Amino acid sequence: MKGTIFDIKRYAIHDGPGIRTTVFFKGCVLRCQWCHNPEGIKKEHEIMLYSSRCASECWDCVPRCPQKAINKDGTVISIDKKKCDLCGICADVCAYEAVATVGRDVTVPEIMNEVEKDRIFYEQSGGGVTISGGEPLVQGDFLLALLGALNEKNIHAAVDTSGSVPYDVLDAVSQRADLILYDLKVMDENKHRQFTGESNTLILENLRRLSDTGVDIIIRVPVLVGLNDDTENIRGLKDFLLSIKGAWRINLLPYHKGGIGKSIRLNGARSWTDFKTPAEKKLAEIKDRLSSHGFQVKIGG
């Protein structure tokens, strides 16, 4: 069995407790207009073009492309995505790393070989492995196999999910994970659909059912100015979480613009909405409001 990932990040400190290794799966059902990992949306391999690295005296990749999908465009290259078959030859021949393939197929033993290198850091810090994305539950069978291997090695396993998947998949994963990092983006259904492409009805119902199982859950809320930092959304978040069991820890994640540049390098154009990062004062206000109702709230994480 193989799965498709786009990165393995070592020494992560924001994806669960302690020092962690984060494995990023490709594929997601949502299309969030602020996504900081747009390379994780499509499950298929992709080409990322770093135009600023392209050397005007080079052009080695142009004649080497079997599909004739690469063209000179002034002082840089352009790639015709309709012709490109993702063979990766352009990335192999580029001496300036201006072209990169995003996505690789791996087995569970290959991932375990990487994550076990840092076992000493997990043991000393109370860390472990976090599986993120994209939406890792899109590759449910591979995720379950990886979690099984982590369980066998007694390595703490956290899974970051949007919850926008069939509940039976979420339930099976929660039985093998030590921690679920559950994203709640926008409480209003119409606004959620507008900015993510999907309703949040399944997401909220799945969280309600998951909270009844007793699994360890941390709610993660990406905070964006003008989208979900208003009084109405925070009240809706508070009311919903008070109505379920076991979701008393909340991480507020301030929006950052890192995904915009990656979206341009992937798609050749800016496709994300121009959101703003919340001020520290605003984040502190939201934290205080939620904390006053008994939640354990952390900015970041």
Secondary structure per residue as TSV (DSSP state, phi and psi in degrees):
chain	resnum	aa	ss	phi	psi
A	1	M	-	360.0	136.6
A	2	K	E	-126.7	149.5
A	3	G	E	-122.3	168.7
A	4	T	E	-114.2	122.9
A	5	I	E	-123.4	165.9
A	6	F	E	-122.7	-6.6
A	7	D	E	-169.6	155.2
A	8	I	E	-129.2	115.7
A	9	K	E	-105.7	119.2
A	10	R	E	-93.2	156.8
A	11	Y	E	60.3	36.2
A	12	A	E	-76.3	141.3
A	13	I	S	-126.2	8.8
A	14	H	S	-121.2	12.4
A	15	D	S	-120.7	39.0
A	16	G	S	125.6	-177.8
A	17	P	S	-71.4	148.7
A	18	G	S	69.0	-166.8
A	19	I	S	-85.5	130.9
A	20	R	E	-132.7	162.1
A	21	T	E	-110.6	123.8
A	22	T	E	-104.9	126.1
A	23	V	E	-105.0	121.9
A	24	F	E	-101.4	114.2
A	25	F	E	-84.2	148.8
A	26	K	-	-92.3	146.7
A	27	G	-	110.3	128.5
A	28	C	-	-152.6	146.0
A	29	V	S	-87.0	-19.3
A	30	L	-	-95.3	161.4
A	31	R	-	-131.0	64.5
A	32	C	-	-65.1	132.3
A	33	Q	T	-78.7	12.0
A	34	W	T	-130.7	11.3
A	35	C	-	-52.5	127.5
A	36	H	S	-92.5	-2.1
A	37	N	-	-128.5	62.7
A	38	P	G	-61.8	-20.9
A	39	E	G	-71.2	-7.4
A	40	G	G	-98.0	-0.7
A	41	I	T	-73.7	-52.0
A	42	K	S	-84.6	139.0
A	43	K	S	-74.3	-27.2
A	44	E	S	-72.0	158.1
A	45	H	-	-63.1	152.4
A	46	E	E	-139.2	167.5
A	47	I	E	-110.3	130.9
A	48	M	E	-114.0	128.5
A	49	L	E	-109.7	120.8
A	50	Y	-	-100.1	86.0
A	51	S	G	-60.0	-33.7
A	52	S	G	-65.8	-19.5
A	53	R	G	-89.9	-12.8
A	54	C	-	-66.6	128.3
A	55	A	-	-94.5	127.8
A	56	S	T	-65.5	-21.7
A	57	E	T	-92.2	6.7
A	58	C	-	-96.1	-98.9
A	59	W	-	75.5	18.1
A	60	D	T	-59.6	-31.8
A	61	C	H	-74.6	-25.1
A	62	V	H	-60.5	-53.5
A	63	P	H	-74.7	-16.4
A	64	R	H	-83.9	-13.6
A	65	C	-	-73.7	116.0
A	66	P	T	-62.9	-28.7
A	67	Q	T	-94.3	2.7
A	68	K	-	53.6	42.0
A	69	A	-	-94.9	-6.2
A	70	I	E	-108.7	132.4
A	71	N	E	-132.0	152.6
A	72	K	E	-72.3	136.8
A	73	D	E	-135.9	83.3
A	74	G	T	71.9	-118.2
A	75	T	T	-98.8	3.4
A	76	V	E	-131.1	179.8
A	77	I	E	-103.2	161.4
A	78	S	E	-130.6	152.3
A	79	I	E	-120.8	126.1
A	80	D	-	-82.3	103.2
A	81	K	T	-65.1	-22.3
A	82	K	T	-72.2	-29.8
A	83	K	T	-89.9	-29.7
A	84	C	-	-63.2	131.3
A	85	D	-	-108.3	13.7
A	86	L	-	62.1	34.0
A	87	C	-	-69.2	-26.1
A	88	G	-	85.4	3.2
A	89	I	H	-61.4	-39.0
A	90	C	H	-59.8	-41.2
A	91	A	H	-67.6	-35.6
A	92	D	H	-67.2	-35.9
A	93	V	H	-91.8	-10.8
A	94	C	-	-77.3	116.1
A	95	A	T	-78.0	-14.3
A	96	Y	T	-105.3	3.2
A	97	E	-	55.2	38.6
A	98	A	-	-83.4	-16.8
A	99	V	E	-125.1	134.7
A	100	A	E	-139.1	143.2
A	101	T	E	-87.9	138.2
A	102	V	E	-113.9	115.1
A	103	G	-	114.9	134.2
A	104	R	E	-147.8	146.9
A	105	D	E	-90.3	128.7
A	106	V	E	-135.7	160.2
A	107	T	E	-100.7	165.7
A	108	V	H	-60.7	-45.9
A	109	P	H	-58.8	-34.4
A	110	E	H	-66.1	-40.9
A	111	I	H	-67.7	-43.7
A	112	M	H	-61.3	-35.4
A	113	N	H	-60.4	-35.1
A	114	E	H	-76.3	-48.5
A	115	V	H	-70.5	-29.3
A	116	E	G	-71.3	-14.6
A	117	K	G	-63.7	-24.7
A	118	D	G	-108.2	18.6
A	119	R	H	-55.6	-38.4
A	120	I	H	-61.1	-34.7
A	121	F	H	-72.2	-34.5
A	122	Y	H	-64.0	-45.3
A	123	E	H	-66.7	-37.1
A	124	Q	H	-77.7	-27.5
A	125	S	H	-110.0	-4.9
A	126	G	T	74.0	28.9
A	127	G	-	-95.2	-154.1
A	128	G	E	165.4	-146.8
A	129	V	E	-115.4	135.4
A	130	T	E	-116.3	132.0
A	131	I	E	-103.3	119.7
A	132	S	E	-128.2	-160.3
A	133	G	S	-169.7	-144.8
A	134	G	S	50.1	-166.3
A	135	E	-	-119.4	102.2
A	136	P	G	-60.8	-25.0
A	137	L	G	-73.2	-9.7
A	138	V	G	-62.4	-32.7
A	139	Q	G	-103.6	62.0
A	140	G	H	-59.1	-46.0
A	141	D	H	-64.8	-42.5
A	142	F	H	-67.9	-39.4
A	143	L	H	-61.2	-44.2
A	144	L	H	-62.4	-38.7
A	145	A	H	-65.3	-41.2
A	146	L	H	-66.5	-42.4
A	147	L	H	-62.5	-38.4
A	148	G	H	-61.0	-40.8
A	149	A	H	-67.1	-38.9
A	150	L	H	-66.3	-39.3
A	151	N	H	-61.0	-43.4
A	152	E	H	-62.4	-33.3
A	153	K	T	-91.2	3.6
A	154	N	T	57.0	43.1
A	155	I	-	-104.7	126.2
A	156	H	-	-56.9	129.7
A	157	A	E	-122.1	123.8
A	158	A	E	-115.5	146.7
A	159	V	E	-126.2	127.2
A	160	D	E	-96.9	123.3
A	161	T	E	-141.3	150.9
A	162	S	-	-84.4	-14.4
A	163	G	-	77.4	4.5
A	164	S	-	-91.2	60.4
A	165	V	S	-143.4	163.9
A	166	P	-	-57.6	141.7
A	167	Y	H	-63.6	-32.7
A	168	D	H	-62.4	-32.6
A	169	V	H	-68.7	-47.0
A	170	L	H	-60.8	-41.6
A	171	D	H	-64.4	-43.4
A	172	A	H	-63.6	-40.9
A	173	V	H	-66.5	-42.0
A	174	S	H	-63.5	-25.8
A	175	Q	T	-74.1	-18.0
A	176	R	T	-109.2	-12.9
A	177	A	-	-91.9	146.7
A	178	D	S	-85.2	-22.7
A	179	L	E	-151.5	136.1
A	180	I	E	-110.5	121.9
A	181	L	E	-94.6	107.6
A	182	Y	E	-108.7	118.7
A	183	D	E	-83.1	129.4
A	184	L	-	-121.5	114.5
A	185	K	-	-96.6	-56.5
A	186	V	-	-141.3	134.8
A	187	M	S	-82.6	-33.4
A	188	D	S	-71.4	125.5
A	189	E	H	-64.4	-42.7
A	190	N	H	-64.0	-42.3
A	191	K	H	-68.5	-37.3
A	192	H	H	-61.6	-45.1
A	193	R	H	-64.4	-39.5
A	194	Q	H	-63.3	-40.4
A	195	F	H	-103.0	-6.6
A	196	T	H	-123.2	-14.0
A	197	G	S	87.4	-3.4
A	198	E	S	-138.6	154.6
A	199	S	-	-69.8	156.9
A	200	N	S	-101.2	8.7
A	201	T	H	-60.1	-48.4
A	202	L	H	-64.8	-39.2
A	203	I	H	-60.0	-47.0
A	204	L	H	-69.6	-40.4
A	205	E	H	-65.7	-40.6
A	206	N	H	-62.2	-40.6
A	207	L	H	-66.1	-39.6
A	208	R	H	-59.8	-46.2
A	209	R	H	-68.9	-39.6
A	210	L	H	-64.9	-38.0
A	211	S	H	-64.9	-24.4
A	212	D	T	-72.4	-16.7
A	213	T	T	-82.4	-16.9
A	214	G	T	87.6	3.9
A	215	V	-	-65.6	149.6
A	216	D	-	-71.8	124.9
A	217	I	E	-130.5	135.9
A	218	I	E	-119.0	126.1
A	219	I	E	-82.7	131.0
A	220	R	E	-117.0	125.7
A	221	V	E	-120.5	110.5
A	222	P	E	-71.9	124.5
A	223	V	E	-102.4	120.9
A	224	L	-	-127.5	132.7
A	225	V	T	-61.8	128.7
A	226	G	T	83.3	-5.2
A	227	L	T	-108.7	-54.2
A	228	N	T	-140.5	17.9
A	229	D	-	-97.9	6.4
A	230	D	S	-84.2	165.5
A	231	T	H	-59.0	-41.3
A	232	E	H	-62.5	-44.1
A	233	N	H	-68.7	-42.2
A	234	I	H	-65.1	-37.1
A	235	R	H	-65.3	-42.5
A	236	G	H	-63.3	-40.2
A	237	L	H	-62.0	-47.5
A	238	K	H	-60.6	-48.0
A	239	D	H	-62.8	-41.2
A	240	F	H	-66.5	-46.4
A	241	L	H	-66.5	-31.0
A	242	L	H	-69.9	-20.2
A	243	S	T	-87.7	-6.5
A	244	I	S	-120.1	176.3
A	245	K	S	-101.2	145.5
A	246	G	S	73.9	11.2
A	247	A	-	-115.5	68.7
A	248	W	-	-105.6	-3.6
A	249	R	E	-106.6	131.8
A	250	I	E	-130.9	130.5
A	251	N	E	-108.6	123.6
A	252	L	E	-93.7	120.6
A	253	L	E	-110.0	103.9
A	254	P	E	-65.1	134.1
A	255	Y	-	-61.0	141.8
A	256	H	-	-131.5	159.5
A	257	K	T	-91.9	14.3
A	258	G	H	-60.0	-27.9
A	259	G	H	-73.2	-21.5
A	260	I	H	-65.3	-47.8
A	261	G	H	-61.7	-39.9
A	262	K	H	-67.8	-35.8
A	263	S	H	-63.3	-40.4
A	264	I	H	-65.2	-42.1
A	265	R	H	-68.0	-27.9
A	266	L	H	-82.3	-43.5
A	267	N	H	-109.1	-7.7
A	268	G	S	79.1	2.9
A	269	A	S	-156.5	157.4
A	270	R	-	-80.8	119.3
A	271	S	-	-116.3	-5.5
A	272	W	S	-89.9	151.4
A	273	T	-	-69.7	145.0
A	274	D	-	-86.9	82.1
A	275	F	-	-84.4	165.2
A	276	K	-	-114.2	151.2
A	277	T	-	-78.4	132.9
A	278	P	-	-68.3	147.3
A	279	A	-	-71.6	155.0
A	280	E	H	-58.4	-36.7
A	281	K	H	-63.3	-41.1
A	282	K	H	-65.8	-43.3
A	283	L	H	-61.1	-40.8
A	284	A	H	-64.1	-38.0
A	285	E	H	-63.6	-44.2
A	286	I	H	-64.1	-42.7
A	287	K	H	-59.3	-45.5
A	288	D	H	-63.5	-40.7
A	289	R	H	-62.5	-45.6
A	290	L	H	-71.2	-38.9
A	291	S	H	-63.0	-31.7
A	292	S	T	-65.8	-14.9
A	293	H	T	-102.0	11.5
A	294	G	T	97.9	-0.2
A	295	F	-	-77.1	147.8
A	296	Q	E	-91.2	108.1
A	297	V	E	-114.0	134.7
A	298	K	E	-130.7	138.1
A	299	I	E	-90.0	117.9
A	300	G	-	93.0	-178.5
A	301	G	-	102.8	360.0
